[in-house]
Amino acid sequence: MIKDQAILYDANFNAVSLPHDTILESGEKKFGYSVHALGVNLSSIDEVNTFETVPGVPGQSLIHNNKGTRDVSLDLFIRARDDYDYNLKLNRLYTFLRRLGVFFIASAQEPNKLLKVKVEGRYTPTRSFTERRDISEVNVPLSIVGQPYRISRYTSMDIHNNDIQFDGKWSAGMHLPAVDETVNGITMDYQYVFENQTDIQVFNPSDIDMYVKQHLDCKIEFECLQSMSEIRLLDGLSKEFVFTDDLVAGDVVTIEGHRIKKNGQLDAGKFNDVYPTLLSNFDEVYQQYSVNEMQVSAGVKVKFDFRYKYD
């Protein structure tokens, strides 16, 4: 029996099945012939480095690093009943991937690290077993939609609301120690909602620092608990977001990527054009954890809702 080594999700993060034979009411497969996902081929993210020579300093100094994209493809295996059934399976595969459009893909070993992709170009099955007319391998080229990072299937608020870490929604390698576990002197506390607290700590287990302006799936929400003239958030880089307006209890100011909203309406003209950064709290080189020490205005309830990003 072939075991799938990749998982496909639709644009709404729901797992979808590749074309397979229908299931009888008894629960048994009619024939047991299917298209299987053998695996995901994923390269590293390319980098473009710019160096300059500094007078009096030996060698060259790195002055700019620009992240590019990465190569990704999907290996499939078609197993059919016979040559006629093989062509039916192939037709269904073509239609399936075309109609799927933009989707997410993940390795079965890391099912909660998802990469947003779409089929790019043509693909042709390879029948390496000339004596067999019922099987073939297919390498499907994919292009990345958006940023080249894999994202968590679930969000920071899923952890905060349900206190979940290791119940199947989080994979190994996502830098999520158990709650209340002390690692390198840091006690893990996955809290992402803070009510009328001025000194807060936010844990970002991503592989990258998240400059909120560049991530539309990163949302910071401020709910006013009283009347005030401004909302402030000082991040771990000592950069301060400031939104100035006549605010009353119940008003909600939101940062959603580059979008600034007040009560659901775009209102970017009232902030100082400074976006916060959520620093990565895990250092792969030194295997160390840390937290984002941040300060927020008194009298607000602030919520951090975002997906983690991984190489």
Secondary structure per residue as TSV (DSSP state, phi and psi in degrees):
chain	resnum	aa	ss	phi	psi
A	1	M	-	360.0	131.7
A	2	I	-	-83.9	130.6
A	3	K	-	-104.3	124.5
A	4	D	-	-63.1	138.2
A	5	Q	-	-111.7	7.7
A	6	A	E	-142.3	152.9
A	7	I	E	-125.0	136.9
A	8	L	E	-109.0	138.5
A	9	Y	E	-125.1	145.4
A	10	D	-	-77.6	-177.1
A	11	A	T	-65.4	-14.7
A	12	N	T	-102.1	16.4
A	13	F	S	70.2	22.9
A	14	N	-	-96.7	132.9
A	15	A	E	-65.6	138.3
A	16	V	E	-125.1	151.4
A	17	S	-	-100.6	141.3
A	18	L	-	-69.9	161.2
A	19	P	S	-53.6	131.6
A	20	H	B	-150.4	166.6
A	21	D	-	-65.4	150.6
A	22	T	-	-65.2	154.4
A	23	I	B	-98.3	130.9
A	24	L	-	-74.3	163.3
A	25	E	T	-61.6	-25.8
A	26	S	T	-72.3	-10.6
A	27	G	S	94.7	-5.7
A	28	E	-	-90.9	146.9
A	29	K	B	-73.2	146.3
A	30	K	S	-64.6	-46.6
A	31	F	S	-127.3	-34.7
A	32	G	-	92.9	17.0
A	33	Y	-	-100.6	138.8
A	34	S	E	-154.7	171.2
A	35	V	E	-98.9	126.2
A	36	H	E	-112.4	146.2
A	37	A	E	-94.4	106.7
A	38	L	E	-77.0	-26.2
A	39	G	E	163.0	169.3
A	40	V	E	-109.6	132.2
A	41	N	E	-101.7	116.5
A	42	L	E	-132.1	121.4
A	43	S	-	-86.2	174.0
A	44	S	-	-73.7	166.8
A	45	I	-	-82.1	127.2
A	46	D	-	-73.6	155.0
A	47	E	E	-131.6	141.2
A	48	V	E	-115.4	116.1
A	49	N	E	-106.1	139.6
A	50	T	E	-116.8	126.5
A	51	F	E	-116.4	157.6
A	52	E	E	-143.2	156.0
A	53	T	-	-93.5	127.2
A	54	V	-	-104.7	124.7
A	55	P	T	-55.5	131.6
A	56	G	T	85.8	-5.9
A	57	V	S	-113.8	123.2
A	58	P	S	-64.8	147.5
A	59	G	S	72.8	-156.7
A	60	Q	-	-121.7	156.6
A	61	S	E	-113.9	138.8
A	62	L	E	-75.2	122.3
A	63	I	E	-112.3	-18.6
A	64	H	E	-156.2	138.3
A	65	N	E	-129.4	121.9
A	66	N	E	-117.3	124.1
A	67	K	E	-80.5	139.8
A	68	G	-	-105.6	-123.8
A	69	T	-	-130.9	-163.2
A	70	R	-	-149.4	161.3
A	71	D	-	-90.5	141.6
A	72	V	E	-148.5	140.6
A	73	S	E	-150.1	165.0
A	74	L	E	-122.0	126.5
A	75	D	E	-93.6	124.4
A	76	L	E	-118.7	159.5
A	77	F	E	-134.7	124.8
A	78	I	E	-102.1	125.3
A	79	R	E	-124.4	115.3
A	80	A	-	-119.8	172.0
A	81	R	S	-74.3	-40.9
A	82	D	S	-159.1	-174.1
A	83	D	H	-63.1	-38.3
A	84	Y	H	-65.0	-46.9
A	85	D	H	-66.1	-32.2
A	86	Y	H	-60.2	-45.0
A	87	N	H	-65.3	-35.5
A	88	L	H	-64.3	-43.4
A	89	K	H	-62.8	-41.7
A	90	L	H	-65.3	-41.7
A	91	N	H	-60.8	-42.5
A	92	R	H	-65.2	-36.8
A	93	L	H	-64.4	-46.1
A	94	Y	H	-57.1	-46.5
A	95	T	H	-67.4	-40.4
A	96	F	H	-58.9	-51.8
A	97	L	H	-69.1	-33.8
A	98	R	H	-66.6	-44.6
A	99	R	H	-75.5	-24.5
A	100	L	H	-65.1	-33.8
A	101	G	-	66.6	-130.4
A	102	V	S	-78.6	131.4
A	103	F	E	-147.5	176.1
A	104	F	E	-111.3	148.6
A	105	I	E	-134.2	147.2
A	106	A	E	-149.4	153.4
A	107	S	E	-73.3	145.1
A	108	A	T	-64.4	-24.8
A	109	Q	T	-78.4	-21.9
A	110	E	S	-131.3	68.3
A	111	P	T	-70.3	-8.7
A	112	N	T	-112.1	12.9
A	113	K	E	-110.0	103.6
A	114	L	E	-108.0	138.5
A	115	L	E	-113.7	130.8
A	116	K	E	-85.6	122.9
A	117	V	E	-142.0	173.6
A	118	K	E	-151.1	147.6
A	119	V	E	-62.3	135.8
A	120	E	-	-129.8	126.0
A	121	G	S	81.8	-169.9
A	122	R	-	-97.8	157.2
A	123	Y	-	-142.5	143.7
A	124	T	-	-129.5	130.0
A	125	P	-	-61.9	148.0
A	126	T	B	-113.3	118.1
A	127	R	-	-100.9	87.6
A	128	S	-	-78.3	-20.5
A	129	F	-	-98.4	91.9
A	130	T	T	-62.1	-26.6
A	131	E	T	-82.3	-7.2
A	132	R	-	-110.5	129.9
A	133	R	S	-110.0	13.2
A	134	D	S	-118.8	2.7
A	135	I	E	-138.2	154.5
A	136	S	E	-164.9	163.3
A	137	E	E	-110.4	145.7
A	138	V	E	-134.1	126.4
A	139	N	E	-105.0	114.7
A	140	V	E	-100.6	114.6
A	141	P	E	-73.0	137.6
A	142	L	E	-124.6	153.1
A	143	S	E	-118.2	148.4
A	144	I	E	-83.2	136.4
A	145	V	-	-101.5	115.8
A	146	G	S	86.3	-142.2
A	147	Q	-	-76.4	154.4
A	148	P	S	-81.8	6.7
A	149	Y	S	-88.7	148.1
A	150	R	E	-78.8	145.0
A	151	I	E	-118.1	155.6
A	152	S	E	-71.3	140.7
A	153	R	E	-66.3	-32.7
A	154	Y	E	-111.8	165.7
A	155	T	E	-110.4	173.1
A	156	S	H	-58.5	-33.8
A	157	M	H	-72.7	-24.8
A	158	D	H	-63.0	-40.2
A	159	I	H	-67.2	-47.5
A	160	H	H	-61.6	-44.2
A	161	N	H	-76.1	-34.8
A	162	N	H	-113.3	-3.8
A	163	D	-	53.2	50.3
A	164	I	-	-110.1	136.2
A	165	Q	S	-132.7	-47.7
A	166	F	S	-127.1	44.5
A	167	D	S	-109.0	24.0
A	168	G	S	101.0	-12.6
A	169	K	S	-93.7	-4.0
A	170	W	S	-134.2	131.7
A	171	S	-	-95.4	164.1
A	172	A	T	-61.6	147.3
A	173	G	T	84.4	11.0
A	174	M	S	-100.1	10.1
A	175	H	-	59.4	45.3
A	176	L	-	-122.3	84.2
A	177	P	-	-64.3	165.4
A	178	A	-	-63.8	148.2
A	179	V	T	-58.7	140.8
A	180	D	T	70.6	2.4
A	181	E	-	-77.3	136.9
A	182	T	E	-97.1	119.7
A	183	V	E	-124.6	120.4
A	184	N	T	52.4	38.2
A	185	G	T	81.9	-1.7
A	186	I	E	-102.4	122.6
A	187	T	E	-87.2	120.1
A	188	M	-	-71.0	124.3
A	189	D	-	-141.6	103.2
A	190	Y	-	-85.5	71.8
A	191	Q	-	-105.9	129.1
A	192	Y	-	-128.2	6.3
A	193	V	E	-126.7	127.9
A	194	F	E	-130.6	122.4
A	195	E	E	-110.6	115.3
A	196	N	S	54.5	41.6
A	197	Q	-	-117.0	130.6
A	198	T	S	-91.0	-32.6
A	199	D	E	-106.1	115.2
A	200	I	E	-128.5	160.8
A	201	Q	E	-128.0	125.3
A	202	V	E	-120.3	128.3
A	203	F	-	-98.4	123.1
A	204	N	-	-120.3	97.6
A	205	P	-	-79.5	9.9
A	206	S	S	-62.5	164.7
A	207	D	S	-81.2	-9.4
A	208	I	S	-129.7	156.3
A	209	D	-	-74.0	134.8
A	210	M	E	-105.8	101.1
A	211	Y	E	-77.3	108.1
A	212	V	G	-52.5	-35.6
A	213	K	G	-56.7	-28.3
A	214	Q	G	-94.0	2.6
A	215	H	-	-130.8	100.6
A	216	L	T	-66.9	-20.2
A	217	D	T	-90.7	14.0
A	218	C	E	-110.1	120.2
A	219	K	E	-127.7	128.5
A	220	I	E	-119.3	123.6
A	221	E	E	-119.1	130.1
A	222	F	E	-112.3	121.8
A	223	E	E	-110.1	122.8
A	224	C	E	-73.3	128.5
A	225	L	S	-96.5	-6.5
A	226	Q	S	-158.5	172.5
A	227	S	-	-71.7	142.9
A	228	M	E	-160.6	164.3
A	229	S	E	-103.0	-11.1
A	230	E	E	-161.7	158.0
A	231	I	E	-123.0	132.9
A	232	R	E	-125.3	143.6
A	233	L	E	-139.1	116.1
A	234	L	E	-99.9	119.2
A	235	D	-	-89.1	-175.2
A	236	G	T	-71.2	-10.0
A	237	L	T	-100.6	11.5
A	238	S	S	63.8	26.5
A	239	K	-	-100.1	135.0
A	240	E	E	-116.9	121.5
A	241	F	E	-81.7	131.3
A	242	V	E	-133.5	125.1
A	243	F	E	-117.0	120.6
A	244	T	E	-113.1	125.8
A	245	D	E	-173.2	168.3
A	246	D	E	-82.8	99.1
A	247	L	E	-105.7	144.5
A	248	V	-	-124.4	166.2
A	249	A	T	-56.3	131.6
A	250	G	T	100.0	-17.7
A	251	D	-	-65.4	144.3
A	252	V	E	-125.9	122.3
A	253	V	E	-109.4	132.5
A	254	T	E	-130.2	137.1
A	255	I	E	-104.7	118.0
A	256	E	E	-125.2	93.0
A	257	G	T	61.7	-124.8
A	258	H	T	-87.2	-3.0
A	259	R	E	-89.7	130.3
A	260	I	E	-112.3	125.8
A	261	K	E	-128.6	148.1
A	262	K	E	-122.1	120.0
A	263	N	T	51.5	40.6
A	264	G	T	85.7	-5.7
A	265	Q	E	-107.8	138.8
A	266	L	E	-58.5	133.1
A	267	D	-	-153.6	54.5
A	268	A	G	-74.7	-15.1
A	269	G	G	-71.9	-6.5
A	270	K	G	-109.3	14.8
A	271	F	B	-123.7	167.5
A	272	N	-	-89.3	14.2
A	273	D	S	63.8	29.4
A	274	V	-	-117.2	119.7
A	275	Y	-	-102.0	142.5
A	276	P	-	-76.1	161.4
A	277	T	E	-121.4	133.8
A	278	L	E	-99.8	104.7
A	279	L	-	-69.2	142.9
A	280	S	-	-61.4	133.0
A	281	N	S	-98.7	10.0
A	282	F	E	-131.3	126.7
A	283	D	E	-102.9	107.9
A	284	E	T	-67.1	-31.5
A	285	V	T	-68.4	-46.0
A	286	Y	T	-104.6	2.0
A	287	Q	T	53.3	49.7
A	288	Q	E	-123.0	147.9
A	289	Y	E	-107.1	154.1
A	290	S	-	-153.3	175.9
A	291	V	-	-130.3	157.9
A	292	N	E	-83.2	111.4
A	293	E	E	-84.8	115.7
A	294	M	E	-131.5	159.7
A	295	Q	E	-127.4	138.2
A	296	V	E	-133.3	154.9
A	297	S	-	-58.7	146.9
A	298	A	T	-70.4	153.4
A	299	G	T	83.8	16.5
A	300	V	E	-129.3	156.0
A	301	K	E	-108.0	118.2
A	302	V	E	-112.9	137.8
A	303	K	E	-128.6	132.6
A	304	F	E	-109.3	114.9
A	305	D	E	-126.5	107.1
A	306	F	E	-152.9	160.7
A	307	R	E	-97.2	142.0
A	308	Y	E	-77.8	152.0
A	309	K	E	-119.0	135.4
A	310	Y	E	-133.8	151.0
A	311	D	-	-68.2	360.0
